[in-house]
């Protein structure tokens, strides 16, 4: 038996736009927040790096809070 996922049909009119909270620009680009993790937590001889994808405003590079994972919002970043 094949596992299939049904994707709902969405029209552009069913969506709302997102703007930069700082400058109001509407174009974003993908970026990465890099977090270090201690070698004691990774069990390796060197600290590790964890990439976290986010969207930043193309004009001013601001990252809206809504684009951050909850854990980073709680840290105030």
C-alpha positions as CSV (number, residue, x, y, z in Angstrom):
1,X,0.0,0.0,0.0
2,X,1.4,3.4,-1.0
3,X,1.5,6.2,1.4
4,X,0.2,9.4,-0.3
5,X,-0.3,12.8,1.2
6,X,-3.1,15.0,-0.1
7,X,-2.1,18.6,-0.6
8,X,-4.8,21.2,-0.3
9,X,-5.3,23.5,-3.2
10,X,-4.4,27.0,-2.2
11,X,-5.0,30.1,-4.2
12,X,-2.8,33.2,-3.8
13,X,-6.0,35.0,-2.7
14,X,-6.2,32.7,0.3
15,X,-2.9,34.0,1.6
16,X,-1.7,37.2,3.3
17,X,1.5,39.1,2.7
18,X,4.4,39.4,5.2
19,X,6.3,42.6,5.7
20,X,9.5,43.4,7.5
21,X,8.8,44.6,11.1
22,X,11.6,47.1,10.8
23,X,11.3,48.7,7.4
24,X,8.1,47.3,5.8
25,X,9.9,45.7,2.8
26,X,8.1,42.7,1.4
27,X,11.1,40.7,-0.1
28,X,13.0,38.3,2.0
29,X,16.0,36.0,1.5
30,X,17.0,32.8,3.3
31,X,19.8,33.0,5.8
32,X,21.2,31.0,8.6
33,X,21.6,31.5,12.3
34,X,24.5,29.4,13.5
35,X,24.4,28.1,17.1
36,X,27.4,26.5,18.8
37,X,27.0,23.4,20.9
38,X,29.6,22.2,23.4
39,X,31.7,19.1,22.6
40,X,30.5,17.7,25.9
41,X,26.9,17.7,24.6
42,X,27.9,16.3,21.1
43,X,30.3,13.7,22.5
44,X,33.0,14.7,20.1
45,X,36.4,16.3,20.5
46,X,35.3,19.7,19.1
47,X,32.3,22.0,19.5
48,X,29.5,21.5,16.9
49,X,27.6,23.9,14.9
50,X,23.8,23.9,14.3
51,X,22.5,25.8,11.3
52,X,19.0,27.3,11.7
53,X,17.3,28.5,8.5
54,X,15.5,31.9,8.8
55,X,14.2,34.6,6.5
56,X,15.8,38.0,6.6
57,X,14.6,41.2,5.0
58,X,16.4,41.7,1.7
59,X,16.6,45.5,2.3
60,X,17.6,45.8,6.0
61,X,18.5,42.2,6.9
62,X,16.1,42.2,9.9
63,X,14.7,38.8,10.9
64,X,11.1,39.1,12.1
65,X,10.4,37.4,15.4
66,X,7.8,35.2,13.7
67,X,10.6,33.6,11.6
68,X,12.5,32.5,14.7
69,X,12.1,29.1,16.4
70,X,10.4,29.4,19.8
71,X,13.6,28.5,21.7
72,X,15.4,31.5,20.2
73,X,12.4,33.8,20.9
74,X,12.6,32.7,24.5
75,X,16.3,33.7,24.6
76,X,15.5,37.2,23.3
77,X,17.5,36.8,20.1
